Amino acid sequence: SSGINAEWPLRPGSFKMGSLINVINGLVTSDNKSLLFAFGAGTVLGVTGLALVNKIKKGGRGGSSKWNKDPVKDYCFNHTNIIEPAELKELREITSQHPHSVMESTYDVGQFLVFIIRTIKAKNVIEVGSYTGVALLKMAVELPADGKLFSLDISDEYANIGKPMLQKAGVLSKVEYRIAPATETLVQLKEEGYTGKIDLCFIDADKPNYPNYYKLCIDLLRPGGIIVFDNSLFSNKVVTNNNEEPYCYIHEANEKAIVDTRVTSLLLNIGDGCLVLRKHDQ
């Protein structure tokens, strides 16, 4: 689910008001001033403690215009053979009517996840921050019958929107929902014996925890496994404002990747930016 998601921010007072204004100024355009946010206890609240700027317009099938007007990205997107089951199209339609639909994963990022799953023949997958389950459904369809997809989120409110579509698509049995702070669940998965057994991690949750998700998911990943961080450019603000919250946390993960001797890394300009890490075989 691209955009501000899951547990963002985690703690009351952890997100400075000045930083929120910077986010809003960076996202709101002159032709659309529609904002949705609430205040309380020194933090910005949604159902799970998030500030959501409901402004970004979708274009076509949800291509690059969702984040930036970029004709080159649009050309690449329009020359990608995206095929989705009817249930996923229905879930996208349901999600598009939701006030927080900006958090939905873009089509090209979903296609990239399919590409990875097919390439590495993934069987065990973790998604951190699932929203209504668009990317979740897309990945579950690709997994084998005995595959397992852990869906980590702080609330089941959004998950309950997508569950009927996963059931309809016949893939709900592959999904195990873990409703708790994702950092706790990742530690729990290590304790349950999943260290070195996860093929793919897709991370699209609270940005302040990106460095923590990096650390925890690397340990869970098998040799040759892959981590994909979504929103790794965050409307290009990671390039221009990487010393401000929440961009600094994304930048920290991006910086870690280029010096981490355990991985091969690649930062891709698809969707809202995807940082891709492949854990070395040895």
C-alpha positions in Angstrom: 0.0 0.0 0.0 1.9 3.0 -1.1 1.8 6.2 0.9 1.5 6.9 4.6 0.5 3.7 6.2 0.1 1.4 9.2 1.7 2.6 12.5 2.8 6.1 11.3 3.7 7.7 13.7 3.9 5.1 16.5 4.1 7.3 19.6 2.3 10.5 20.7 4.5 13.5 20.1 6.9 11.5 17.9 6.1 13.5 14.8 6.8 17.3 15.0 4.1 19.6 13.7 6.6 21.5 11.6 7.4 18.2 9.8 3.7 17.6 9.2 3.4 21.1 7.6 6.4 20.2 5.3 4.6 17.0 4.3 1.4 18.8 3.5 3.2 21.6 1.6 5.0 18.9 -0.4 1.9 17.0 -1.3 -0.9 19.4 -1.7 -1.3 21.0 -5.1 -3.1 24.2 -6.1 -5.9 22.3 -7.8 -6.7 20.1 -4.9 -6.7 21.3 -1.3 -8.7 18.4 0.1 -7.0 17.3 3.4 -8.1 14.7 5.9 -6.4 14.8 9.3 -7.3 15.0 13.0 -5.3 16.1 16.1 -5.0 14.8 19.6 -2.5 14.1 22.4 0.4 15.8 20.7 0.2 13.5 17.6 -1.7 13.3 14.4 -4.4 10.6 14.4 -6.1 8.3 12.0 -7.5 4.9 13.0 -3.9 3.8 13.7 -2.2 7.1 14.4 -1.4 8.4 11.0 -1.5 11.7 9.2 -3.2 11.2 5.8 -3.1 13.8 3.1 -5.8 12.6 0.7 -4.8 14.4 -2.4 -2.9 12.3 -4.9 -4.8 11.7 -8.1 -4.7 8.4 -9.9 -4.2 8.2 -13.6 -5.2 5.4 -16.0 -4.4 2.1 -14.2 -2.7 3.8 -11.3 0.5 4.6 -13.2 3.3 7.1 -12.4 0.8 10.0 -12.3 -0.4 8.8 -9.0 2.9 10.2 -7.6 4.5 12.4 -10.2 3.8 13.6 -13.7 6.5 11.7 -15.6 6.1 10.8 -19.2 9.0 8.4 -19.2 7.6 6.5 -16.2 4.2 6.5 -17.9 5.7 5.1 -21.1 7.4 2.3 -19.1 4.1 1.6 -17.2 2.1 1.5 -20.4 4.4 -1.1 -21.9 4.1 -3.5 -18.9 1.8 -6.4 -19.4 -0.2 -6.2 -16.2 -2.8 -8.9 -15.9 -4.9 -9.2 -12.7 -7.7 -11.5 -11.6 -11.2 -10.2 -11.4 -11.2 -10.3 -7.6 -8.2 -8.0 -7.5 -9.8 -5.6 -9.9 -12.9 -5.6 -7.6 -10.8 -5.0 -4.5 -9.0 -2.1 -6.3 -12.5 -0.6 -7.0 -13.6 -1.1 -3.4 -10.4 0.5 -2.2 -10.6 3.4 -4.6 -13.8 4.5 -2.8 -12.1 4.5 0.6 -11.1 7.9 2.1 -7.5 6.6 2.5 -7.2 5.1 -1.0 -3.9 6.9 -1.5 -2.3 4.0 0.5 -3.1 1.4 -2.1 -0.2 -0.2 -3.9 0.4 1.0 -7.4 0.0 -1.4 -10.3 3.7 -1.2 -11.3 4.9 -2.1 -7.8 2.5 -5.0 -7.7 3.8 -6.2 -11.0 7.3 -5.9 -9.7 6.4 -8.1 -6.7 4.9 -10.7 -9.1 8.1 -10.6 -11.1 10.2 -11.3 -8.0 8.0 -14.1 -6.7 8.1 -15.9 -10.0 11.8 -15.4 -10.4 12.9 -16.6 -7.0 10.0 -19.1 -6.6 9.0 -17.5 -3.3 7.0 -19.6 -0.9 7.2 -17.8 2.5 6.5 -14.0 2.3 6.0 -11.2 4.8 4.1 -8.0 4.1 4.6 -5.2 6.6 1.6 -2.8 6.2 -1.2 -4.4 4.1 -4.0 -1.8 4.1 -7.0 -3.4 2.3 -4.8 -6.2 0.9 -4.3 -5.2 -2.8 -0.6 -6.2 -2.8 -1.5 -9.0 -0.4 -4.0 -10.6 -2.9 -1.6 -10.0 -5.8 1.2 -11.9 -4.0 -1.0 -14.6 -2.6 -2.3 -15.6 -6.1 1.4 -16.2 -7.1 2.3 -18.4 -4.1 2.1 -22.2 -4.3 -0.8 -24.0 -2.6 1.5 -24.6 0.5 2.8 -21.1 0.5 2.4 -18.7 3.5 2.0 -15.0 3.5 2.3 -13.2 6.8 0.3 -9.9 6.8 1.5 -7.6 9.5 -0.5 -4.6 10.5 -1.5 -2.6 13.6 -5.2 -2.9 13.0 -7.6 -5.3 11.3 -10.0 -2.6 10.2 -8.6 -2.3 6.7 -7.8 -6.0 6.5 -11.4 -6.8 7.0 -12.2 -4.8 3.8 -10.1 -7.1 1.7 -10.7 -10.5 3.3 -13.9 -11.3 1.4 -12.0 -10.7 -1.9 -9.1 -12.9 -0.8 -11.7 -15.6 0.1 -13.4 -15.2 -3.2 -10.1 -15.5 -5.0 -9.4 -18.8 -3.1 -6.2 -17.5 -1.5 -7.3 -16.5 2.0 -6.0 -19.8 3.4 -2.4 -18.8 2.4 -2.6 -15.6 4.5 -1.9 -15.4 8.2 -2.8 -12.1 9.7 -0.7 -10.8 12.6 -2.4 -7.8 14.2 0.2 -6.1 16.4 3.1 -3.6 16.1 5.1 -5.1 13.3 8.4 -4.8 15.1 7.0 -7.1 17.8 5.7 -9.5 15.3 9.0 -9.7 13.4 10.7 -10.6 16.7 8.1 -13.2 17.3 8.6 -14.8 13.9 12.3 -15.1 14.7 11.3 -16.8 18.0 9.0 -19.1 16.1 11.9 -20.4 14.0 11.6 -18.4 10.8 15.1 -16.9 10.8 16.6 -17.6 7.4 13.4 -19.0 6.0 11.6 -16.0 4.5 11.9 -15.6 0.7 10.5 -12.1 0.3 9.6 -9.1 2.6 7.5 -6.2 1.3 7.6 -3.2 3.6 5.1 -0.5 3.2 4.3 0.7 6.7 5.3 3.5 9.2 8.3 5.3 7.9 10.0 6.0 11.3 10.4 2.2 11.6 12.0 1.6 8.2 15.5 1.2 9.8 14.1 -1.2 12.4 12.3 -3.2 9.7 15.5 -3.3 7.7 17.4 -4.8 10.7 14.7 -7.4 11.6 13.8 -8.5 8.1 17.4 -9.1 7.1 17.7 -11.7 9.8 14.5 -13.5 8.7 15.5 -13.5 5.1 17.0 -16.7 3.6 20.2 -16.4 1.5 19.1 -15.1 -1.9 15.9 -13.7 -0.4 14.7 -10.2 -1.2 13.4 -7.2 0.7 11.4 -4.5 -1.1 10.7 -1.2 0.6 7.9 0.9 -0.9 7.8 4.8 -0.8 11.6 4.9 -0.8 11.5 8.3 -2.7 8.3 9.6 -1.0 7.2 12.0 -3.7 10.9 12.8 -4.3 11.1 14.4 -0.8 13.8 11.9 0.2 16.0 13.7 -2.4 15.3 17.2 -1.4 14.3 17.0 2.3 16.1 14.0 3.7 17.1 15.7 7.0 13.4 16.2 7.9 10.8 13.8 9.3 9.6 11.4 8.1 11.9 11.4 5.0 15.1 11.1 7.2 14.0 7.5 8.2 13.6 6.4 4.7 16.9 8.0 3.8 18.6 6.2 6.6 17.4 2.9 5.2 18.5 3.9 1.7 21.9 4.9 3.1 22.3 1.7 5.0 21.7 -0.4 1.9 24.7 1.0 0.0 27.2 0.1 2.7 25.6 -3.1 3.9 28.0 -5.9 2.9 25.3 -8.6 3.4 23.2 -7.4 0.4 23.1 -6.3 -3.2 20.9 -3.2 -3.4 19.1 -1.3 -6.1 16.9 1.8 -5.7 14.3 1.8 -8.4 12.2 4.8 -9.6 8.9 2.9 -9.9 5.7 3.7 -8.0 6.8 6.0 -5.2 10.3 4.5 -5.3 11.3 1.0 -4.3 14.5 0.0 -2.5 15.3 -3.6 -3.3 17.8 -5.7 -1.3 19.0 -9.2 -2.2 20.7 -11.0 0.6 23.9 -12.6 -0.4 24.0 -16.4 -0.9 26.8 -16.8 1.7 
